[in-house]
Amino acid sequence: MVGFRAAPVSSGGLVLVVDRKRASEPLPSATSLALRKPESAPGVTVTDPALVKRAVKAAALGNAMEWFDFGVYSYIAVTLGKVFFPSGNPTAQLLSTFGAFAAAFLIRPLGGMVFGPLGDRVGRQKVLAVTMIMMAAGTFAIGLIPSYATIGVWAPVLLLLARLVQGFSTGGEYAGASTFIAEYAPDKKRGFLGSWLEFGTLAGYIGGAGLVTLMTALMSSEDLVSWGWRIPFLIAGPMGLIGLYLRMRLEETPAFAAELEKAHKDEQSRAKVRLRDMVTGQWRALLLCMGLVLVFNVTDYMLLSYMPSYLTSELKYDETHGLLVILAVMALMMCAQPFVGALTDRVGRRPVIATGCAGFFLLSVPALLLIRDGSLWAIGLGLGALGLLLVCFTASMPSTLPALFPTKVRYGSLSIGFNISVSIFGGTTPLVVTALIGATGDKMMPAYYMMAAAVVGGVAVWYMTESAGRPLPGSPPAE
């Protein structure tokens, strides 16, 4: 065993170093390392790099699970309609299936209002373990639900309940995962480490969509309707157990541990944190959060969720080829993700996000014109350009959004702002754009919608404060 002692640093704080002579002392935990600093001077929080890597993996896996389900549900929607809503009308079946899908978005803000404040009260790690269990259980349960032919109307009712469980848990997942990574990460690497959260998102979506595409190609439609559709959902069980194991191995973040130490000295400090403090006390940061999340999610759902339908229904493009092009774009985004995340640490979050906003405002129309050309190279070029612009948001938001709020209310305020914005603007994007095209007849409407979102995002970037390389609000410097 080794001992630990404090040594001064040039900034005037203290850093913990190893003292091998004090072999008789027990090895302190990662949480205690973050707390062992004198009250009279600001300290430097030093975390074990191996512990940081485990934190990133555990957080990213939860996001991957969420989007694995998203990809599976989107790509297998036609089959689910036949299993749970056998009306004989394919359109009615599809609408009913996506109605159950949309229900998860409606309940997300409620999940955020429950899990967010709870995460600020009892800890990030505990709440993230609960959301992981609920997400895995909800997805796994879908794979066990009997068909409409077996239990009648109870089949769609149980499907809706499972979707509500998923949506409720998701309300606390993204904000908690991004907060967890941000509070563990060193100040100078927060952008790079945070970018792996959305890397998990893309990996999960590609995994879910790719699995359904492979099953559709290899299985007969009868087998897919009979039993094959259950396979992707049942995979969520083992995935959830792996994610839970990784999260249970982690200790609480140093930032929250420091808040907990303050609470021991002032028993009333944590009791004073109420839902209204997370809203009215953070109204400016909440508005900025909602503006940033708006441009992030409108462009995200437009590209990854709506574009496959747009290619098929509006441009009459071959469905299989359209899906494969979208998967290729997501693979391209995965390759760029960590590099752009590292770039935000060097040049700042604001320049990268501003570049994304400017790019969507200036290039949405040219990109959509390329997509409407119909040739494979033109569609690939247009979607690829939009995908690389989207990386400006996916790589920077996990480190940008947690830095808007102080430690005491970070999880709660971020959960509220993020989920309200996603539910109102992000999740409704495919529906709103489809309605606008139907009302106006203008197939360029997706480009105009992204341009409008880019303007809102640009205003938010103008008013936000740069956070790259700086400590999180309410926390000491972290190395």
C-alpha positions, 0 to 999 in steps of 0.5 A: 500500500502507499500513502498520500500527502498534499503538495503545493502547486503554482496556482496556489492550490494543493494537489495530492501526490503519492508518498510511498514511505507511508506504507502503513496507511490504507489506500483512500478511495477516489472520493476521499482523494477529491475531498482531502484539501484544506478549507482555507485554500482552493484545491485542485481535484485530481482523479485517477485516469483509469477511474475517469475511463470507467466513468466515460464507458459506464455513461456512454453505454447507457446512452448507447442502450437508449439509442439502440432501442430507438434504432430498433423501434424505428426500423422495425415499426412496420412489423410491430404494427402487424403484431400489436395493431392488426387493423388491416390498414398498414397506415393505421398500424404504423401510426399506432406504433409511432403513437406508442413511440411518441408517448415516451417523449411526452413523459420524458420531462416528468422523468427529468423532474423526478430523477434530476432533483433526486440526482442532486440530492442522493447522488449521480451514481445511484440515480444513473444505476436506477435509470439503467435498470429501468431502461433495460427492463422496459426494453426487455419487457417489450420482447416478452409481450404476447401479441394482439392475437394472443391477449387482444387489446392488452398487447398494445396496452402493455406496449404503451406501458413499457414505452412509458417506463423507457421514456420516464427513465430516459428523462434522467439519463442524458442529463445524468450521464453528461453531468457524470462525465463532466464532473469526473473529467479534467478541465482540459479534457472535458470536451474530448471525454464528453464527446464519447457520450454521443459516440455511444449514441451513434454506436447504439443507433447503428447497432439497433438499425443494423441488426434490424436491417440484417434480420429483415434480409435474412428472415422471412416476413412470417418468421419476423412477425411470429418471433423474430421481432423479439430478438433485438428487444431481448438483447437489452437484458444482457446489455443492461446488466453489463451497464449496471455492473459498470455503473455500480463499480463507480464511486460518486463524482468528486464535485458531488462528493464536495457538495456532500461534505458541505452538507455535513457542515450545514444540514440545511443546505441540501434541504433548501434545494427545491424544484423552483430553485432549479427553475426560477433560480437558473432561468437564464441558464435554462433558456440558454440550455433550451436554445442549445438543445433545440438546434442540437435535437432539431438537426439530429432528429431531422437527419437521423430520424426523418431523412430516411422517411423523406427519401422514401416518401417524398423523393421515392428513393429505394428504402434499403439504399436510403437506410444504408446511406444514413448508416454510413453517415452515422459511421462517418460521424462516429469517426469525427466525434472524438476529434471534434471533441478534442478540438473544443478543448483547444479552440473552445466550445463557442466557436465549434457550436457557432460553426455548426449553427452557421453551417446549417444556416448557410448549407441546409438549402444546398445540401437538400438540393443535392439530396433531391438530385436523387443520385447516390453520390449527391445524396451521400454528399448532402447527407454527409455535409449535414452529418459533419455539421451535426458533429459540431453539436454532438461533440460539444454539448455533453461538455457545454450543457453541464457547465451552464449550471452550478454543482448544487442544481446541475443534474436537476436543472439540466434534466428539466431544460434538456427534456422540455426542449427535446419533447417540444422541439426535437421529438416533434421534428418529423411530425411538424416537417411532414405537416408543413410539407403537406400544408405548403407542398414545398419539399424544401421545408426541412432545410428551412426548419433547420435554418430556423433552428440554427438562428435560435442556436446562434442566439444562444451561443452569442449569450453563453459563456465559454467553458473550455479549460475552466472549472465547472461552476461551483467546483475547484479546478480539476486535473 
